[in-house]
Amino acid sequence: MKWQWIGNLSLKQKLLMVVLPPLLACFLCGSLYLIEKYEYKQDLTLVVQLSELAVTNSNLVHELQKERGMSAGFLGSAGKAFAAKIPGQRQLTDTQLSLYQQFITQNQLPAIFAPKLKELNSQLGRLNSIRSQVDSLSISVADEVAYYTELNPNSTPKCDTRQLSS
């Protein structure tokens, strides 16, 4: 093979032949590194967001469980027990519900949560109706407890983390 053509190149061209390949390799490696770090940051942001959702949901579930218990006691005693405490508990529940709804509207959650959140919002829409039935003693303890029991697991959407990455 004849290498005579190298001798015909200018010094500038020879330097480019020596420097350019490693420079391109460094640029490629740096770009891949930046992409990896960006994806890592996005994953960590999602973890923080889902952690905040878990805390918000946990607080809501706790207040709903307290309301369920007081409502069951109220119904079981034919309106005598917890009559004075239920309004305050409902206010605490409404506060947590408002914080939950505020979190949902302010954060863009993964699409995998959409069906569960839609179902939960539908069930939460029945909360005032259930409360009215409790106040008028027109619902059985079993039906009231069933509503809240069904509501609590639905308030904590679950997902497989493998589904989030797709």
trRosetta pair geometry for C-beta under 8 A, 3 or more apart (Angstrom, degrees):
i j d omega theta_ij theta_ji phi_ij phi_ji
2 5 7.2 91 116 -11 92 86
3 6 5.2 -15 171 12 85 118
3 7 7.5 92 126 -16 75 92
4 7 5.6 -51 -165 31 49 114
4 8 6.9 48 142 -21 71 103
5 8 5.4 -54 -155 32 42 115
5 9 7.2 53 147 -34 66 94
6 9 5.8 -43 -160 12 40 115
6 14 7.1 81 -172 -106 85 101
9 13 4.0 -120 -176 90 109 126
9 14 5.2 136 106 -55 122 81
9 17 7.4 27 149 -16 168 135
10 13 4.8 95 54 8 75 102
10 14 7.1 -139 96 -5 40 88
11 14 5.6 -55 -147 37 33 113
11 15 6.3 34 154 -19 66 104
12 15 5.9 -55 -150 35 28 110
12 16 6.5 30 151 -19 62 106
13 16 5.6 -51 -148 35 33 114
13 17 6.5 38 152 -22 64 102
14 17 5.7 -51 -151 31 33 113
14 18 6.7 24 153 -13 64 106
15 18 5.8 -61 -150 40 34 107
15 19 5.8 10 162 -3 72 117
16 19 6.2 -65 -128 49 27 96
16 20 5.1 31 176 -31 68 119
17 20 6.6 -34 -111 27 15 111
17 21 7.9 14 178 -12 45 102
18 21 7.9 -80 -180 28 19 97
19 22 6.7 -75 -163 48 39 99
19 23 5.7 35 153 -24 76 121
20 23 5.5 -64 -141 40 29 114
20 24 6.1 29 164 -20 68 106
21 24 5.8 -54 -145 35 29 109
21 25 6.4 30 156 -19 63 106
22 25 5.4 -54 -147 37 36 115
22 26 6.3 38 154 -20 68 103
23 26 5.8 -52 -149 35 31 111
23 27 6.4 32 152 -19 63 106
24 27 5.5 -52 -147 37 33 114
24 28 6.3 34 154 -20 65 105
25 28 5.7 -54 -148 36 30 111
25 29 6.3 27 155 -15 65 107
26 29 5.8 -56 -145 40 31 108
26 30 6.0 31 156 -19 65 109
27 30 5.7 -56 -145 39 27 112
27 31 6.3 30 155 -21 63 106
28 31 5.8 -54 -148 34 29 111
28 32 6.5 26 155 -15 63 106
29 32 5.8 -56 -149 38 31 110
29 33 6.3 34 152 -21 65 107
30 33 5.5 -54 -147 36 31 114
30 34 6.4 31 155 -18 66 105
31 34 5.8 -54 -148 36 31 110
31 35 6.4 32 154 -19 64 105
32 35 5.7 -53 -148 35 32 112
32 36 6.4 34 153 -20 64 106
33 36 5.8 -55 -150 35 30 112
33 37 6.4 26 154 -15 65 107
34 37 5.8 -56 -145 39 32 109
34 38 6.2 35 155 -22 66 106
35 38 5.7 -53 -148 34 30 113
35 39 6.5 28 155 -16 64 105
36 39 5.9 -57 -151 37 30 109
36 40 6.3 33 150 -21 64 108
37 40 5.4 -51 -146 36 34 116
37 41 6.4 38 153 -21 65 102
38 41 5.7 -51 -150 33 31 112
38 42 6.5 33 150 -19 63 104
39 42 5.5 -51 -149 35 34 114
39 43 6.4 38 151 -21 65 103
40 43 5.7 -52 -150 34 32 113
40 44 6.5 29 152 -16 65 105
41 44 5.7 -55 -148 38 32 110
41 45 6.3 37 152 -23 65 104
42 45 5.6 -51 -149 33 32 114
42 46 6.5 33 152 -19 63 104
43 46 5.7 -55 -153 35 32 112
43 47 6.5 35 149 -21 65 103
43 165 7.9 5 -103 -96 107 96
44 47 5.4 -48 -147 33 37 114
44 48 6.5 38 153 -18 66 101
45 48 5.8 -53 -151 35 32 111
45 49 6.3 32 151 -18 65 108
46 49 5.6 -55 -146 38 32 113
46 50 6.2 28 157 -15 67 108
46 110 7.3 47 -145 -48 120 111
46 164 6.6 138 165 170 150 137
47 50 6.0 -57 -144 41 28 106
47 51 6.2 33 154 -23 63 107
48 51 5.6 -55 -149 34 29 114
48 52 6.5 29 153 -17 64 104
49 52 5.8 -54 -151 36 31 110
49 53 6.5 33 149 -20 64 105
49 107 5.8 157 -154 -164 113 135
49 109 7.2 -176 146 -103 125 70
50 53 5.3 -47 -146 35 37 117
50 54 6.4 44 151 -24 65 100
51 54 5.6 -49 -151 31 33 114
51 55 6.7 32 151 -17 63 102
52 55 5.7 -51 -150 35 35 111
52 56 6.3 34 152 -18 66 107
52 103 6.9 -165 136 -149 105 129
52 107 7.7 166 88 -71 128 162
53 56 5.7 -56 -146 39 32 111
53 57 6.1 30 156 -17 67 109
53 103 6.6 158 -104 147 65 134
53 107 7.4 -134 -70 87 102 155
53 109 7.0 77 -85 -104 149 124
53 157 7.8 -38 151 46 134 102
54 57 5.8 -55 -143 40 28 109
54 58 6.1 32 156 -25 63 108
54 156 7.2 50 -127 -140 67 102
55 58 5.7 -53 -145 34 28 114
55 59 6.5 28 156 -18 62 104
56 59 6.0 -56 -154 35 29 109
56 60 6.6 26 151 -16 63 108
56 96 7.9 155 -171 -170 66 82
56 99 6.1 -150 -143 126 100 100
56 100 5.2 141 159 -104 108 68
56 103 4.8 -48 -118 -1 170 167
57 60 5.6 -57 -149 38 34 111
57 61 6.1 33 155 -20 69 106
57 100 6.8 88 -86 -122 51 115
57 155 5.3 161 -155 140 97 91
57 156 4.8 124 151 -94 145 75
57 157 7.9 -141 -92 15 155 69
58 61 5.8 -52 -143 37 29 110
58 62 6.3 35 154 -24 62 105
58 156 7.6 53 -67 -91 61 119
59 62 5.7 -52 -149 31 30 115
59 63 6.7 23 156 -12 63 105
59 96 5.0 -155 129 -138 97 120
59 99 7.1 -21 93 82 137 138
59 100 7.8 -164 76 -62 98 97
60 63 6.1 -61 -152 39 31 105
60 64 6.2 29 153 -17 67 110
60 93 7.7 75 -152 -154 64 67
60 96 4.5 171 -96 143 61 114
60 97 6.1 99 -131 -81 110 53
60 99 7.6 -156 -66 70 97 97
60 100 4.7 25 -65 -58 142 140
60 155 5.7 -137 100 176 122 145
61 64 5.6 -57 -145 40 31 112
61 65 6.2 34 155 -23 66 105
61 152 5.1 86 -142 -145 100 89
61 155 5.4 177 -73 78 93 137
61 156 6.7 -11 -53 -41 141 107
62 65 5.9 -56 -151 33 28 111
62 66 6.6 26 152 -17 62 104
62 96 7.7 -153 60 -124 86 168
63 66 5.6 -51 -149 36 35 112
63 67 6.3 36 152 -18 66 105
63 89 7.3 165 -167 -175 82 77
63 92 5.1 -153 -136 123 121 96
63 93 4.2 170 143 -97 116 64
63 95 7.8 -159 -119 60 167 84
63 96 4.5 162 15 21 149 149
63 97 7.9 -116 86 -34 137 79
64 67 5.6 -53 -147 38 33 112
64 68 6.2 41 151 -25 65 103
64 93 6.0 100 -77 -133 55 115
64 148 5.9 175 162 -152 97 99
64 151 6.2 -123 177 106 148 124
64 152 6.0 -177 98 -85 131 87
64 155 7.3 154 12 -20 155 159
65 68 5.4 -46 -146 31 33 116
65 69 6.5 33 155 -18 63 103
65 148 7.1 136 -101 163 43 123
65 152 6.5 54 -68 -98 91 137
66 69 5.9 -54 -152 36 31 110
66 70 6.4 26 154 -13 65 108
66 89 5.6 -143 122 -150 107 121
66 92 7.4 -17 78 88 139 134
66 93 7.6 -156 67 -66 98 101
67 70 5.9 -58 -144 41 31 107
67 71 5.9 31 157 -20 67 110
67 86 7.6 83 -141 -145 75 76
67 89 5.1 163 -91 141 74 116
67 90 6.3 91 -120 -85 122 59
67 93 4.9 8 -45 -60 140 146
67 148 7.1 -168 89 -115 91 138
68 71 5.9 -60 -145 39 25 109
68 72 6.3 25 157 -19 63 108
68 144 7.3 159 -146 143 72 90
68 145 6.2 90 -174 -121 107 61
68 148 3.5 174 -97 128 121 167
68 149 7.3 114 -147 -49 153 65
69 72 5.8 -55 -147 35 29 110
69 73 6.4 27 155 -15 63 107
70 73 5.6 -55 -148 39 32 111
70 74 6.1 37 151 -23 66 107
70 82 4.4 169 -164 -163 87 147
70 85 5.9 -126 -140 102 136 110
70 86 5.2 171 138 -93 127 78
70 89 5.3 139 23 29 159 168
71 74 5.4 -51 -145 35 32 116
71 75 6.3 29 156 -15 65 105
71 82 7.7 -119 -66 110 24 148
71 86 6.7 94 -79 -124 66 120
71 130 8.0 23 -165 145 161 102
71 131 7.8 -104 -107 -113 133 60
71 134 4.7 -58 -152 -135 109 149
71 144 5.4 -140 128 169 121 137
71 148 7.6 151 50 -36 134 143
72 75 5.9 -55 -145 40 30 107
72 76 6.0 29 156 -19 65 112
72 141 5.2 76 -144 -151 80 99
72 144 6.2 179 -82 97 70 123
72 145 5.5 46 -89 -71 123 102
73 76 5.7 -56 -138 40 28 111
73 77 6.2 11 164 -5 64 112
73 81 4.7 -87 152 108 100 126
73 82 4.8 99 92 -12 115 134
74 77 6.4 -69 -146 45 22 97
74 79 6.2 28 179 -110 81 38
74 80 8.0 174 -143 48 53 37
74 81 6.0 -136 -91 81 44 73
74 82 4.5 -92 -66 72 90 114
74 83 6.4 123 -127 -72 105 58
74 86 5.9 18 -64 -61 149 138
74 134 6.3 63 89 176 131 106
75 78 7.7 28 -178 -78 33 28
75 79 7.8 28 -102 -57 30 57
75 134 6.2 -87 -62 -141 105 80
75 137 6.4 150 -126 -129 72 73
75 139 7.0 -71 -113 83 141 79
75 140 7.4 112 169 -177 141 26
75 141 4.7 172 101 -81 130 80
75 144 6.0 167 -19 13 157 155
76 81 7.4 -19 73 43 87 128
76 141 5.5 47 -66 -87 84 142
77 80 4.2 -102 143 51 114 91
77 81 3.8 102 15 7 160 101
77 82 7.6 136 35 19 132 88
78 137 6.6 36 -151 -130 56 145
79 83 6.1 54 174 -84 66 116
79 137 5.7 -66 -52 -64 110 126
80 83 6.6 -69 -171 -25 17 119
82 85 4.8 -73 -153 52 69 107
82 86 5.3 81 146 -46 96 92
83 86 6.5 -40 -144 11 22 112
84 87 7.6 -58 -177 24 34 100
85 88 5.8 -65 -162 44 50 110
85 89 5.9 46 148 -21 81 110
86 89 5.6 -59 -144 40 33 111
86 90 6.1 36 159 -23 68 105
86 134 7.7 -163 -158 127 149 131
87 90 5.7 -54 -147 35 30 112
87 91 6.5 34 153 -22 63 104
88 91 5.6 -52 -153 32 33 114
88 92 6.7 34 150 -17 65 101
89 92 5.5 -51 -151 35 37 111
89 93 6.3 39 150 -19 67 104
90 93 5.4 -51 -147 38 35 114
90 94 6.2 37 152 -21 66 105
90 131 6.6 78 -120 -129 135 137
91 94 5.6 -50 -144 36 31 112
91 95 6.5 37 152 -23 62 102
92 95 5.7 -50 -151 31 32 114
92 96 6.6 26 153 -12 64 104
93 96 5.9 -59 -151 40 32 106
93 97 6.0 34 150 -22 67 109
94 97 5.3 -52 -142 38 32 116
94 98 6.2 38 155 -23 64 103
95 98 5.8 -53 -151 33 29 112
95 99 6.6 27 151 -16 63 105
96 99 5.5 -51 -147 37 36 112
96 100 6.2 41 151 -22 66 104
97 100 5.5 -51 -148 34 32 115
97 101 6.3 28 155 -16 65 106
97 124 6.8 152 -145 -158 121 131
97 127 7.8 -111 -107 35 157 175
98 101 5.9 -54 -144 39 30 108
98 102 6.2 34 154 -21 63 108
99 102 5.6 -53 -145 37 30 115
99 103 6.4 34 153 -22 63 104
100 103 5.8 -55 -153 33 29 112
100 104 6.5 28 152 -19 64 106
100 155 7.8 -42 -148 -163 153 111
101 104 5.6 -51 -147 35 34 113
101 105 6.4 26 157 -13 66 107
102 105 6.1 -60 -146 40 28 104
102 106 6.1 14 160 -10 65 116
103 106 6.1 -68 -141 44 25 102
103 107 5.9 -10 172 10 66 119
104 107 6.8 -75 -133 50 18 89
104 109 7.2 -40 -139 -12 68 127
104 117 6.5 148 -142 -152 132 132
109 113 4.6 -37 132 47 129 146
109 114 7.9 170 89 -58 105 63
109 117 7.3 130 65 -46 146 148
110 113 5.7 103 72 -3 73 98
110 159 7.1 -127 78 74 136 178
110 164 5.3 -84 -100 -127 165 86
111 114 5.4 -19 -167 -14 56 121
112 159 5.0 89 119 -121 136 138
112 163 5.3 95 -98 131 155 123
112 164 6.7 -96 14 -85 141 64
113 116 5.6 -72 -162 50 56 108
113 117 5.3 52 146 -25 90 112
113 157 4.7 74 -133 144 92 166
113 159 6.9 -77 -69 -45 77 133
114 117 5.9 -61 -140 39 25 108
114 118 6.2 28 162 -22 64 107
115 118 5.7 -55 -148 34 30 113
115 119 6.4 29 154 -17 64 106
116 119 5.7 -54 -150 37 32 112
116 120 6.2 33 152 -20 65 107
116 154 6.7 -170 -168 -163 87 75
116 157 4.1 129 101 -110 149 105
116 158 8.0 163 -105 27 166 54
117 120 5.5 -52 -143 37 33 113
117 121 6.2 34 157 -19 65 105
117 157 6.5 -32 -53 -57 76 139
118 121 5.9 -54 -147 36 28 110
118 122 6.5 32 151 -21 61 106
119 122 5.6 -55 -153 33 31 115
119 123 6.5 26 153 -15 65 106
119 154 6.0 -109 113 -162 109 128
120 123 5.8 -57 -149 39 32 108
120 124 6.1 31 153 -18 67 107
120 151 7.7 97 -141 -156 75 72
120 154 4.9 175 -91 140 85 102
120 155 5.6 117 -138 -97 130 54
120 157 7.7 -92 -27 -56 139 94
121 124 5.6 -52 -141 39 32 111
121 125 6.5 46 152 -32 61 100
122 125 5.6 -48 -159 21 31 119
122 126 7.7 27 147 -16 57 98
123 126 5.9 -54 -166 27 42 110
123 127 7.9 69 138 -47 61 83
123 147 7.9 166 -169 -169 101 81
123 150 7.1 -143 -141 114 143 101
123 151 5.2 179 144 -109 133 88
123 154 6.1 79 25 88 155 152
124 127 5.4 -12 -167 -23 53 119
124 151 7.3 109 -74 -146 64 120
126 129 5.0 -60 -164 44 63 118
126 130 5.9 65 139 -25 86 102
126 147 7.1 -124 112 -154 125 125
127 130 5.8 -57 -149 36 31 110
127 131 6.3 32 153 -20 66 106
128 131 5.4 -51 -146 36 34 116
128 132 6.4 38 153 -22 65 102
129 132 5.7 -51 -150 33 31 111
129 133 6.5 29 152 -16 63 105
130 133 5.7 -55 -150 38 33 111
130 134 6.4 36 150 -21 66 103
130 139 6.8 15 -150 -43 66 174
130 144 6.5 128 -171 -127 106 76
130 147 5.3 -173 -112 123 146 167
130 148 8.0 156 157 -51 158 82
131 134 5.6 -52 -149 34 33 112
131 135 6.4 35 152 -20 65 104
132 135 5.6 -52 -148 35 33 113
132 136 6.3 12 159 -1 66 110
133 136 6.1 -64 -141 49 29 97
133 138 4.9 -100 -152 72 76 89
133 139 3.7 67 142 -29 122 117
133 144 7.5 -163 100 -85 112 99
134 137 7.4 23 -176 -78 32 38
134 139 6.0 -45 -69 44 54 121
134 144 6.0 87 -86 -117 102 137
139 143 5.1 -118 -177 82 94 121
139 144 5.1 109 122 -58 122 95
140 143 4.6 92 57 7 85 100
140 144 6.9 -152 91 -4 43 87
141 144 5.8 -58 -146 40 30 111
141 145 6.0 26 158 -15 67 110
142 145 6.0 -57 -142 41 25 107
142 146 6.1 30 155 -24 62 110
143 146 5.5 -52 -144 35 29 115
143 147 6.6 35 155 -24 62 100
144 147 5.9 -51 -156 27 30 112
144 148 6.8 16 155 -5 63 106
145 148 6.1 -61 -149 44 34 103
145 149 5.8 33 155 -22 69 114
146 149 5.7 -56 -137 40 27 112
146 150 6.1 27 161 -18 64 109
147 150 6.1 -62 -150 38 23 107
147 151 6.2 23 153 -23 62 112
148 151 5.4 -55 -143 35 32 116
148 152 6.5 40 159 -31 66 100
149 152 6.2 -45 -149 20 28 112
149 153 8.0 17 162 -5 56 96
150 153 7.3 -64 -164 36 32 96
150 154 6.8 19 151 -9 64 120
151 154 5.9 -77 -156 45 33 110
151 155 6.4 36 155 -34 72 106
152 155 5.9 -54 -151 20 31 112
152 156 7.8 4 162 -1 59 100
153 156 6.6 -72 -163 41 40 94
159 163 5.5 -113 179 64 103 125
159 164 6.3 97 126 -53 133 97
160 163 4.6 89 70 -4 88 105
160 164 7.7 -158 97 -11 51 82
161 164 5.3 -43 -155 24 49 117
161 165 7.1 45 154 -19 69 98
162 165 6.2 -55 -157 30 37 108
162 166 7.4 32 150 -20 63 105
163 166 6.1 -59 -158 29 39 110
